[in-house]
């Protein structure tokens, strides 16, 4: 298995979960909920994409500096995400419950990825 492809596969699966949730919330929920879901999901997917990009570009020859850079970048993105969430709740019509639901797109994508890995790794006698 090519482990370098896992972040791309994970982002694709999380994006699919986001798209399905966005379509479902547009049809079944109110506009503020759908707005919150869309904004929260977009924020968390952009955060995961930026994290994967930074880890992929990291040069692990100087482990201490790289780890400090990765952890510092994570906390900087976390702070920026907090300001964005505050702005969405304070200044837009986004529903906070929809926003939190949108933020849970990445863990849901992780569960889907784990289920797909389990299905792909079954032995022939289990099928």
Beta strands, then each sheet from edge to edge (+ up, - down):
end
